[in-house]
Amino acid sequence: MDGEPALSTRSRIVQAAVEMVSGDVTTSLSVRKVADRARVSVGSLRYHFPTQQSLRDEVMKRVYSTILSDDPIHDDSVPARDRLVACLRQVLAPIGVGAQARAEWRKVFDAFMPSETSEHVDDAHAAAVREGRRRVECWLAVLSEEGTLPGGDNQHRARFLGTVLNGLAVERALPADDSLLEAETAALYAAVDCVMSTRFA
């Protein structure tokens, strides 16, 4: 449109790929299809994204940035543990609870656990996991830099927190009493206290 800046070639490629996976995150991002949709040459796409993984990872960054757009980790007026819990809660919030959570998990199982797997499904899952961990590692790095998180292996911490989130996400889909969110909050604080302790370093 007039008055709007033209997207860079790289941005057009990413936008085209994001549009392709918006309905199904396991959609194959074939070089030719993405290039056609972005209206760029295959060579241009390969220049910006030499591998399928580099494109898939950039797409997942964009998806996560949209889902988790309000990042409270930088608000140092709030205690570090509360900020980290708030960030982790953002990951769980879109899942919902009860019927909504069950519907979300059905989508995950249908996408990533088909009766016959394929390379592009495995690649899509790996990209989602990498971006989820990268996001958690970024939160931990902020806390490390400000000195509120003891030195240690943030990759290990991120993997642990990801495992906790997976368990809590599954729990949201199971029958539960009214205290589910209260128990979830307690579990998130316990996990955060664990990774923030010197024993975990």
LINWO-V312001 format. One record per residue. N is the residue number from 1. RES is the residue in three letters. PHI is phi in whole degrees, -180 to 180 (999 if undefined). D_LAST is the distance of its C-alpha to the last C-alpha in Angstrom with 1 decimal. Layout:
<<N:RES:PHI:D_LAST> <N:RES:PHI:D_LAST>>
This chain:
<<1:MET:999:52.1> <2:ASP:-63:53.8> <3:GLY:88:51.7> <4:GLU:-98:48.4> <5:PRO:-67:46.6> <6:ALA:-70:46.5> <7:LEU:-71:43.2> <8:SER:-67:42.0> <9:THR:-57:42.4> <10:ARG:-61:38.6> <11:SER:-65:38.5> <12:ARG:-64:41.5> <13:ILE:-64:39.9> <14:VAL:-63:36.7> <15:GLN:-61:38.9> <16:ALA:-62:41.1> <17:ALA:-67:38.3> <18:VAL:-61:36.7> <19:GLU:-61:40.2> <20:MET:-67:40.5> <21:VAL:-95:37.4> <22:SER:-61:37.9> <23:GLY:-89:39.9> <24:ASP:-154:38.0> <25:VAL:-64:34.5> <26:THR:-92:35.4> <27:THR:-53:38.5> <28:SER:-69:39.0> <29:LEU:-95:38.6> <30:SER:-67:41.3> <31:VAL:-56:41.8> <32:ARG:-65:45.5> <33:LYS:-66:45.1> <34:VAL:-66:42.5> <35:ALA:-61:44.6> <36:ASP:-61:47.7> <37:ARG:-66:46.2> <38:ALA:-83:44.8> <39:ARG:60:48.2> <40:VAL:-131:46.7> <41:SER:-78:47.4> <42:VAL:-61:45.3> <43:GLY:-62:44.9> <44:SER:-66:43.6> <45:LEU:-61:41.0> <46:ARG:-65:39.9> <47:TYR:-64:39.7> <48:HIS:-81:37.2> <49:PHE:-135:35.4> <50:PRO:-62:35.9> <51:THR:-130:34.3> <52:GLN:-60:34.4> <53:GLN:-62:30.6> <54:SER:-64:30.5> <55:LEU:-70:33.0> <56:ARG:-61:31.4> <57:ASP:-64:28.0> <58:GLU:-66:29.8> <59:VAL:-63:31.7> <60:MET:-66:28.6> <61:LYS:-60:27.2> <62:ARG:-64:30.5> <63:VAL:-63:30.6> <64:TYR:-64:27.1> <65:SER:-64:28.1> <66:THR:-73:31.2> <67:ILE:-68:29.7> <68:LEU:-109:26.8> <69:SER:-76:28.9> <70:ASP:-100:28.0> <71:ASP:-96:24.4> <72:PRO:-82:23.5> <73:ILE:-65:20.1> <74:HIS:-87:22.0> <75:ASP:-83:23.8> <76:ASP:-75:22.2> <77:SER:-79:24.9> <78:VAL:-107:22.8> <79:PRO:-54:19.7> <80:ALA:-56:16.5> <81:ARG:-65:15.7> <82:ASP:-67:19.4> <83:ARG:-65:19.4> <84:LEU:-66:16.6> <85:VAL:-61:18.6> <86:ALA:-61:21.7> <87:CYS:-64:20.5> <88:LEU:-65:19.6> <89:ARG:-64:22.9> <90:GLN:-60:24.7> <91:VAL:-67:23.8> <92:LEU:-80:25.4> <93:ALA:-54:28.4> <94:PRO:-64:30.6> <95:ILE:-70:30.5> <96:GLY:74:32.5> <97:VAL:-135:33.1> <98:GLY:61:35.8> <99:ALA:-60:38.4> <100:GLN:-64:36.7> <101:ALA:-64:33.4> <102:ARG:-63:35.4> <103:ALA:-64:37.2> <104:GLU:-65:34.1> <105:TRP:-68:32.7> <106:ARG:-60:36.1> <107:LYS:-61:35.8> <108:VAL:-62:32.4> <109:PHE:-65:33.9> <110:ASP:-63:37.1> <111:ALA:-74:35.4> <112:PHE:-107:32.7> <113:MET:-131:34.3> <114:PRO:-70:37.9> <115:SER:-61:40.1> <116:GLU:-124:40.1> <117:THR:-81:37.1> <118:SER:-143:37.5> <119:GLU:-62:35.6> <120:HIS:-71:35.6> <121:VAL:-69:34.2> <122:ASP:-61:31.4> <123:ASP:-65:30.8> <124:ALA:-64:30.9> <125:HIS:-65:28.3> <126:ALA:-61:26.0> <127:ALA:-65:26.5> <128:ALA:-64:25.8> <129:VAL:-65:22.5> <130:ARG:-59:21.5> <131:GLU:-69:22.5> <132:GLY:-61:20.8> <133:ARG:-68:17.4> <134:ARG:-60:18.2> <135:ARG:-62:19.1> <136:VAL:-64:15.9> <137:GLU:-61:14.0> <138:CYS:-64:16.5> <139:TRP:-61:15.9> <140:LEU:-66:12.1> <141:ALA:-63:13.3> <142:VAL:-61:15.8> <143:LEU:-68:13.4> <144:SER:-64:11.3> <145:GLU:-64:14.8> <146:GLU:-87:16.1> <147:GLY:84:13.3> <148:THR:-93:12.7> <149:LEU:-122:9.2> <150:PRO:-61:6.6> <151:GLY:-57:6.1> <152:GLY:167:4.1> <153:ASP:-89:6.4> <154:ASN:-70:8.5> <155:GLN:-65:11.0> <156:HIS:-64:9.2> <157:ARG:-62:8.5> <158:ALA:-64:12.1> <159:ARG:-64:13.5> <160:PHE:-62:12.4> <161:LEU:-64:13.9> <162:GLY:-63:16.8> <163:THR:-64:17.5> <164:VAL:-61:17.6> <165:LEU:-61:20.0> <166:ASN:-60:22.1> <167:GLY:-63:22.6> <168:LEU:-67:23.6> <169:ALA:-65:25.8> <170:VAL:-64:27.7> <171:GLU:-59:28.0> <172:ARG:-63:29.7> <173:ALA:-88:32.4> <174:LEU:-91:33.2> <175:PRO:-58:35.7> <176:ALA:-151:34.1> <177:ASP:-89:35.4> <178:ASP:-67:35.3> <179:SER:-92:31.9> <180:LEU:-56:30.0> <181:LEU:-68:28.5> <182:GLU:-66:27.8> <183:ALA:-66:25.8> <184:GLU:-64:24.1> <185:THR:-61:23.0> <186:ALA:-62:21.7> <187:ALA:-67:19.7> <188:LEU:-63:18.2> <189:TYR:-66:17.3> <190:ALA:-63:15.7> <191:ALA:-66:13.6> <192:VAL:-66:12.7> <193:ASP:-61:12.0> <194:CYS:-63:9.6> <195:VAL:-71:7.5> <196:MET:-88:8.0> <197:SER:-84:7.1> <198:THR:-68:5.2> <199:ARG:-67:5.6> <200:PHE:-81:3.8> <201:ALA:-61:0.0>>
